[in-house]
Structure formats: C-alpha cells, structure tokens
Amino acid sequence: MGKLHDSPSVVRELQTRYDLALSDALPLKESLALLKAAAKDYGHHD
C-alpha cells in the first residue's frame, strides 16, 4: 500500500532517490535482453 507525503523536504528526498534509481537503470531494450537471458539461463540449472 502506498503512502502520501506532503512535506516538501520528504518529497524532495524521495524525488532525489527516485531520480537516482532511474539514472542507474538500463535502457528498455537492454533491460529486456538481460531479463530474457536470465530467464533462459534459469531454465538450464538443475
């Protein structure tokens, strides 16, 4: 369940964290390729 924050300082801190997480994310095509490779490898481990 989500939580609503209306304190400007809390909102700024959360926005900074969110922006940082997005900056570390792979582009969509690379993310999909990584997930597909991981799923393929996952099926080969006994």
C-alpha distance matrix in Angstrom:
0.0 3.8 6.8 10.1 13.2 16.6 18.9 21.1 21.6 17.9 17.4 20.7 19.7 16.4 18.5 21.1 19.0 17.6 21.3 22.5 20.3 21.5 25.0 25.0 23.8 26.6 27.7 26.4 29.6 29.8 26.2 27.1 30.4 28.9 26.4 29.3 31.6 29.2 28.6 32.4 33.1 30.6 32.6 35.8 35.0 36.4
3.8 0.0 3.8 6.8 9.7 13.2 15.5 17.5 18.1 14.6 13.8 17.1 16.4 13.1 15.1 18.0 16.2 14.8 18.4 20.0 18.2 19.3 22.7 23.2 22.3 25.3 26.2 25.3 28.8 29.0 25.6 26.8 30.2 28.8 26.7 29.7 32.0 29.8 29.6 33.4 34.1 31.9 34.2 37.2 36.5 38.3
6.8 3.8 0.0 3.8 6.5 10.0 12.1 14.6 15.3 11.8 11.5 15.1 14.6 11.8 14.1 17.1 15.8 15.0 18.5 20.1 19.0 20.3 23.5 24.2 23.9 27.1 28.1 27.6 31.2 31.3 28.1 29.6 32.9 31.4 29.5 32.8 34.9 32.7 32.8 36.5 37.1 34.9 37.4 40.3 39.4 41.2
10.1 6.8 3.8 0.0 3.8 6.6 9.5 11.9 13.3 10.4 9.5 13.3 13.8 11.5 13.2 16.4 16.1 15.2 18.2 20.4 19.8 20.7 23.7 25.0 24.8 28.1 28.8 28.5 32.2 32.5 29.5 31.2 34.5 33.3 31.6 34.8 37.0 35.1 35.3 39.0 39.7 37.7 40.2 43.2 42.5 44.4
13.2 9.7 6.5 3.8 0.0 3.8 5.8 8.3 9.6 6.9 6.5 10.3 10.9 9.4 11.3 14.3 14.4 14.3 16.9 19.0 19.1 20.2 22.8 24.3 24.7 28.1 29.0 29.1 32.9 33.0 30.2 32.3 35.4 34.0 32.8 36.2 38.1 36.2 36.7 40.4 40.9 39.1 41.8 44.6 43.8 45.9
16.6 13.2 10.0 6.6 3.8 0.0 3.8 6.1 8.7 7.5 6.7 10.1 11.8 11.2 12.3 15.2 16.3 16.2 18.3 20.6 21.2 22.1 24.3 26.3 26.8 30.3 30.9 31.2 35.0 35.2 32.7 34.8 38.0 36.7 35.7 39.0 41.0 39.3 39.9 43.5 44.1 42.5 45.2 47.9 47.2 49.4
18.9 15.5 12.1 9.5 5.8 3.8 0.0 3.8 5.5 5.3 6.1 8.6 10.0 10.6 12.1 14.2 15.5 16.3 18.1 20.0 21.2 22.4 24.2 26.1 27.2 30.7 31.7 32.4 36.2 36.0 33.7 36.1 39.0 37.6 36.8 40.3 41.9 40.1 41.1 44.7 44.9 43.4 46.4 48.9 48.0 50.3
21.1 17.5 14.6 11.9 8.3 6.1 3.8 0.0 3.8 5.5 5.1 6.1 8.6 9.9 10.3 12.2 14.3 15.1 16.2 18.2 19.9 20.8 22.2 24.5 25.8 29.3 30.1 31.1 34.8 34.7 32.7 35.2 38.1 36.8 36.3 39.8 41.4 39.8 41.0 44.5 44.8 43.6 46.6 49.0 48.3 50.8
21.6 18.1 15.3 13.3 9.6 8.7 5.5 3.8 0.0 3.8 5.5 5.1 6.2 8.6 9.8 10.6 12.5 14.2 15.3 16.6 18.6 20.0 21.1 23.0 24.8 28.4 29.6 30.9 34.6 34.1 32.0 34.8 37.5 35.8 35.5 39.2 40.4 38.7 40.2 43.6 43.6 42.4 45.6 47.8 46.9 49.3
17.9 14.6 11.8 10.4 6.9 7.5 5.3 5.5 3.8 0.0 3.8 5.4 5.1 6.1 8.5 9.9 10.7 12.2 14.1 15.4 16.6 18.3 20.0 21.5 22.9 26.6 28.0 29.0 32.7 32.1 29.7 32.4 35.1 33.4 32.8 36.5 37.8 35.9 37.2 40.7 40.7 39.3 42.4 44.8 43.8 46.1
17.4 13.8 11.5 9.5 6.5 6.7 6.1 5.1 5.5 3.8 0.0 3.8 5.5 5.2 6.0 8.5 9.9 10.4 12.0 14.1 15.3 16.3 18.1 20.1 21.2 24.7 25.6 26.5 30.3 30.1 27.8 30.4 33.2 31.9 31.3 34.8 36.4 34.8 36.0 39.4 39.7 38.5 41.5 43.9 43.3 45.8
20.7 17.1 15.1 13.3 10.3 10.1 8.6 6.1 5.1 5.4 3.8 0.0 3.8 5.5 5.1 6.1 8.7 9.8 10.4 12.2 14.3 15.3 16.3 18.6 20.2 23.7 24.7 26.1 29.7 29.3 27.5 30.3 32.9 31.5 31.4 34.9 36.3 34.8 36.4 39.7 39.8 38.9 42.1 44.3 43.6 46.3
19.7 16.4 14.6 13.8 10.9 11.8 10.0 8.6 6.2 5.1 5.5 3.8 0.0 3.8 5.4 5.1 6.3 8.7 9.9 10.7 12.5 14.4 15.4 17.0 18.8 22.5 24.1 25.6 29.1 28.3 26.2 29.2 31.7 29.9 29.8 33.4 34.5 32.8 34.5 37.8 37.6 36.6 39.9 42.0 41.1 43.7
16.4 13.1 11.8 11.5 9.4 11.2 10.6 9.9 8.6 6.1 5.2 5.5 3.8 0.0 3.8 5.4 5.1 6.1 8.5 9.8 10.6 12.3 14.2 15.6 16.8 20.5 21.9 23.0 26.6 26.0 23.6 26.4 29.1 27.4 26.9 30.6 31.9 30.2 31.5 35.0 35.0 33.9 37.0 39.3 38.5 41.1
18.5 15.1 14.1 13.2 11.3 12.3 12.1 10.3 9.8 8.5 6.0 5.1 5.4 3.8 0.0 3.8 5.4 5.0 6.0 8.5 9.8 10.5 12.2 14.4 15.5 18.9 19.9 21.1 24.8 24.4 22.5 25.3 27.9 26.6 26.5 30.0 31.4 30.1 31.5 34.8 35.1 34.3 37.4 39.6 39.2 42.0
21.1 18.0 17.1 16.4 14.3 15.2 14.2 12.2 10.6 9.9 8.5 6.1 5.1 5.4 3.8 0.0 3.8 5.5 5.1 6.2 8.7 9.9 10.5 12.6 14.5 18.1 19.5 21.3 24.8 23.9 22.2 25.4 27.7 26.1 26.4 30.0 31.0 29.7 31.6 34.7 34.6 34.1 37.3 39.3 38.7 41.6
19.0 16.2 15.8 16.1 14.4 16.3 15.5 14.3 12.5 10.7 9.9 8.7 6.3 5.1 5.4 3.8 0.0 3.8 5.5 5.1 6.2 8.7 9.9 10.9 12.7 16.4 18.3 19.9 23.3 22.2 20.1 23.3 25.5 23.6 23.7 27.4 28.3 26.7 28.5 31.7 31.6 30.8 34.1 36.0 35.3 38.1
17.6 14.8 15.0 15.2 14.3 16.2 16.3 15.1 14.2 12.2 10.4 9.8 8.7 6.1 5.0 5.5 3.8 0.0 3.8 5.4 5.1 6.2 8.6 10.1 10.8 14.4 15.8 17.0 20.6 19.9 17.8 20.6 23.2 21.7 21.6 25.1 26.4 25.1 26.6 29.9 30.1 29.4 32.5 34.7 34.3 37.1
21.3 18.4 18.5 18.2 16.9 18.3 18.1 16.2 15.3 14.1 12.0 10.4 9.9 8.5 6.0 5.1 5.5 3.8 0.0 3.8 5.5 5.1 6.2 8.8 10.1 13.4 14.4 16.3 19.7 19.1 17.6 20.7 23.0 21.8 22.2 25.6 26.8 25.9 27.7 30.6 30.9 30.6 33.8 35.7 35.6 38.7
22.5 20.0 20.1 20.4 19.0 20.6 20.0 18.2 16.6 15.4 14.1 12.2 10.7 9.8 8.5 6.2 5.1 5.4 3.8 0.0 3.8 5.4 5.1 6.5 8.9 12.4 14.4 16.6 19.8 18.4 17.0 20.4 22.2 20.5 21.3 24.8 25.5 24.4 26.6 29.4 29.3 29.1 32.4 34.1 33.7 36.8
20.3 18.2 19.0 19.8 19.1 21.2 21.2 19.9 18.6 16.6 15.3 14.3 12.5 10.6 9.8 8.7 6.2 5.1 5.5 3.8 0.0 3.8 5.5 5.3 6.5 10.3 12.5 14.2 17.4 16.0 14.0 17.4 19.4 17.5 17.9 21.5 22.3 21.1 23.1 26.1 26.0 25.6 28.9 30.8 30.4 33.5
21.5 19.3 20.3 20.7 20.2 22.1 22.4 20.8 20.0 18.3 16.3 15.3 14.4 12.3 10.5 9.9 8.7 6.2 5.1 5.4 3.8 0.0 3.8 5.4 5.2 8.5 9.7 11.5 14.9 14.1 12.5 15.6 17.9 16.7 17.2 20.6 21.7 21.0 22.9 25.7 26.1 26.1 29.1 31.0 31.1 34.4
25.0 22.7 23.5 23.7 22.8 24.3 24.2 22.2 21.1 20.0 18.1 16.3 15.4 14.2 12.2 10.5 9.9 8.6 6.2 5.1 5.5 3.8 0.0 3.8 5.6 8.3 9.7 12.6 15.4 14.1 13.4 16.9 18.5 17.3 18.6 21.8 22.4 22.0 24.3 26.8 26.9 27.3 30.5 32.0 32.1 35.5
25.0 23.2 24.2 25.0 24.3 26.3 26.1 24.5 23.0 21.5 20.1 18.6 17.0 15.6 14.4 12.6 10.9 10.1 8.8 6.5 5.3 5.4 3.8 0.0 3.8 6.6 9.5 12.2 14.6 12.5 11.6 15.3 16.5 14.6 16.1 19.4 19.7 19.0 21.6 24.0 23.8 24.2 27.5 28.8 28.8 32.1
23.8 22.3 23.9 24.8 24.7 26.8 27.2 25.8 24.8 22.9 21.2 20.2 18.8 16.8 15.5 14.5 12.7 10.8 10.1 8.9 6.5 5.2 5.6 3.8 0.0 3.8 6.5 8.7 11.3 9.6 8.1 11.7 13.3 11.9 13.0 16.3 17.0 16.5 18.7 21.2 21.5 21.8 24.9 26.6 26.8 30.2
26.6 25.3 27.1 28.1 28.1 30.3 30.7 29.3 28.4 26.6 24.7 23.7 22.5 20.5 18.9 18.1 16.4 14.4 13.4 12.4 10.3 8.5 8.3 6.6 3.8 0.0 3.8 6.4 8.1 6.0 5.6 9.2 10.3 9.4 11.2 14.0 14.5 14.8 17.2 19.2 19.6 20.6 23.4 24.9 25.6 29.1
27.7 26.2 28.1 28.8 29.0 30.9 31.7 30.1 29.6 28.0 25.6 24.7 24.1 21.9 19.9 19.5 18.3 15.8 14.4 14.4 12.5 9.7 9.7 9.5 6.5 3.8 0.0 3.8 5.7 5.4 6.1 8.7 10.1 10.6 12.3 14.3 15.5 16.5 18.3 20.1 21.2 22.3 24.7 26.3 27.5 31.1
26.4 25.3 27.6 28.5 29.1 31.2 32.4 31.1 30.9 29.0 26.5 26.1 25.6 23.0 21.1 21.3 19.9 17.0 16.3 16.6 14.2 11.5 12.6 12.2 8.7 6.4 3.8 0.0 3.8 5.5 5.1 6.2 8.6 9.9 10.6 12.2 14.2 15.3 16.4 18.3 20.0 20.8 22.9 24.9 26.3 29.8
29.6 28.8 31.2 32.2 32.9 35.0 36.2 34.8 34.6 32.7 30.3 29.7 29.1 26.6 24.8 24.8 23.3 20.6 19.7 19.8 17.4 14.9 15.4 14.6 11.3 8.1 5.7 3.8 0.0 3.8 5.4 5.2 6.2 8.6 10.0 10.6 12.3 14.3 15.3 16.5 18.4 19.8 21.5 23.2 25.1 28.6
29.8 29.0 31.3 32.5 33.0 35.2 36.0 34.7 34.1 32.1 30.1 29.3 28.3 26.0 24.4 23.9 22.2 19.9 19.1 18.4 16.0 14.1 14.1 12.5 9.6 6.0 5.4 5.5 3.8 0.0 3.8 5.4 5.1 6.1 8.6 9.9 10.5 12.2 14.1 15.3 16.4 18.1 20.3 21.6 23.1 26.7
26.2 25.6 28.1 29.5 30.2 32.7 33.7 32.7 32.0 29.7 27.8 27.5 26.2 23.6 22.5 22.2 20.1 17.8 17.6 17.0 14.0 12.5 13.4 11.6 8.1 5.6 6.1 5.1 5.4 3.8 0.0 3.8 5.5 5.1 6.2 8.6 9.9 10.6 12.2 14.2 15.4 16.2 18.7 20.4 21.6 25.1
27.1 26.8 29.6 31.2 32.3 34.8 36.1 35.2 34.8 32.4 30.4 30.3 29.2 26.4 25.3 25.4 23.3 20.6 20.7 20.4 17.4 15.6 16.9 15.3 11.7 9.2 8.7 6.2 5.2 5.4 3.8 0.0 3.8 5.4 5.1 6.1 8.5 9.8 10.4 12.2 14.2 15.1 16.8 18.9 20.6 24.0
30.4 30.2 32.9 34.5 35.4 38.0 39.0 38.1 37.5 35.1 33.2 32.9 31.7 29.1 27.9 27.7 25.5 23.2 23.0 22.2 19.4 17.9 18.5 16.5 13.3 10.3 10.1 8.6 6.2 5.1 5.5 3.8 0.0 3.8 5.5 5.1 6.1 8.6 9.9 10.5 12.2 14.0 15.7 17.1 19.1 22.6
28.9 28.8 31.4 33.3 34.0 36.7 37.6 36.8 35.8 33.4 31.9 31.5 29.9 27.4 26.6 26.1 23.6 21.7 21.8 20.5 17.5 16.7 17.3 14.6 11.9 9.4 10.6 9.9 8.6 6.1 5.1 5.4 3.8 0.0 3.8 5.5 5.2 6.1 8.6 9.9 10.6 12.0 14.5 15.8 17.0 20.7
26.4 26.7 29.5 31.6 32.8 35.7 36.8 36.3 35.5 32.8 31.3 31.4 29.8 26.9 26.5 26.4 23.7 21.6 22.2 21.3 17.9 17.2 18.6 16.1 13.0 11.2 12.3 10.6 10.0 8.6 6.2 5.1 5.5 3.8 0.0 3.8 5.5 5.1 6.1 8.5 9.9 10.3 12.6 14.6 15.9 19.2
29.3 29.7 32.8 34.8 36.2 39.0 40.3 39.8 39.2 36.5 34.8 34.9 33.4 30.6 30.0 30.0 27.4 25.1 25.6 24.8 21.5 20.6 21.8 19.4 16.3 14.0 14.3 12.2 10.6 9.9 8.6 6.1 5.1 5.5 3.8 0.0 3.8 5.5 5.1 6.1 8.6 9.7 11.0 13.0 15.1 18.4
31.6 32.0 34.9 37.0 38.1 41.0 41.9 41.4 40.4 37.8 36.4 36.3 34.5 31.9 31.4 31.0 28.3 26.4 26.8 25.5 22.3 21.7 22.4 19.7 17.0 14.5 15.5 14.2 12.3 10.5 9.9 8.5 6.1 5.2 5.5 3.8 0.0 3.8 5.4 5.1 6.1 8.4 10.2 11.1 13.1 16.6
29.2 29.8 32.7 35.1 36.2 39.3 40.1 39.8 38.7 35.9 34.8 34.8 32.8 30.2 30.1 29.7 26.7 25.1 25.9 24.4 21.1 21.0 22.0 19.0 16.5 14.8 16.5 15.3 14.3 12.2 10.6 9.8 8.6 6.1 5.1 5.5 3.8 0.0 3.8 5.4 5.1 5.9 8.8 10.1 11.1 14.6
28.6 29.6 32.8 35.3 36.7 39.9 41.1 41.0 40.2 37.2 36.0 36.4 34.5 31.5 31.5 31.6 28.5 26.6 27.7 26.6 23.1 22.9 24.3 21.6 18.7 17.2 18.3 16.4 15.3 14.1 12.2 10.4 9.9 8.6 6.1 5.1 5.4 3.8 0.0 3.8 5.5 5.0 6.5 9.1 10.6 13.7
32.4 33.4 36.5 39.0 40.4 43.5 44.7 44.5 43.6 40.7 39.4 39.7 37.8 35.0 34.8 34.7 31.7 29.9 30.6 29.4 26.1 25.7 26.8 24.0 21.2 19.2 20.1 18.3 16.5 15.3 14.2 12.2 10.5 9.9 8.5 6.1 5.1 5.4 3.8 0.0 3.8 5.5 5.5 7.0 9.7 12.8
33.1 34.1 37.1 39.7 40.9 44.1 44.9 44.8 43.6 40.7 39.7 39.8 37.6 35.0 35.1 34.6 31.6 30.1 30.9 29.3 26.0 26.1 26.9 23.8 21.5 19.6 21.2 20.0 18.4 16.4 15.4 14.2 12.2 10.6 9.9 8.6 6.1 5.1 5.5 3.8 0.0 3.8 5.4 5.3 7.0 10.6
30.6 31.9 34.9 37.7 39.1 42.5 43.4 43.6 42.4 39.3 38.5 38.9 36.6 33.9 34.3 34.1 30.8 29.4 30.6 29.1 25.6 26.1 27.3 24.2 21.8 20.6 22.3 20.8 19.8 18.1 16.2 15.1 14.0 12.0 10.3 9.7 8.4 5.9 5.0 5.5 3.8 0.0 3.8 5.5 5.8 8.9
32.6 34.2 37.4 40.2 41.8 45.2 46.4 46.6 45.6 42.4 41.5 42.1 39.9 37.0 37.4 37.3 34.1 32.5 33.8 32.4 28.9 29.1 30.5 27.5 24.9 23.4 24.7 22.9 21.5 20.3 18.7 16.8 15.7 14.5 12.6 11.0 10.2 8.8 6.5 5.5 5.4 3.8 0.0 3.8 5.7 7.9
35.8 37.2 40.3 43.2 44.6 47.9 48.9 49.0 47.8 44.8 43.9 44.3 42.0 39.3 39.6 39.3 36.0 34.7 35.7 34.1 30.8 31.0 32.0 28.8 26.6 24.9 26.3 24.9 23.2 21.6 20.4 18.9 17.1 15.8 14.6 13.0 11.1 10.1 9.1 7.0 5.3 5.5 3.8 0.0 3.8 6.4
35.0 36.5 39.4 42.5 43.8 47.2 48.0 48.3 46.9 43.8 43.3 43.6 41.1 38.5 39.2 38.7 35.3 34.3 35.6 33.7 30.4 31.1 32.1 28.8 26.8 25.6 27.5 26.3 25.1 23.1 21.6 20.6 19.1 17.0 15.9 15.1 13.1 11.1 10.6 9.7 7.0 5.8 5.7 3.8 0.0 3.8
36.4 38.3 41.2 44.4 45.9 49.4 50.3 50.8 49.3 46.1 45.8 46.3 43.7 41.1 42.0 41.6 38.1 37.1 38.7 36.8 33.5 34.4 35.5 32.1 30.2 29.1 31.1 29.8 28.6 26.7 25.1 24.0 22.6 20.7 19.2 18.4 16.6 14.6 13.7 12.8 10.6 8.9 7.9 6.4 3.8 0.0
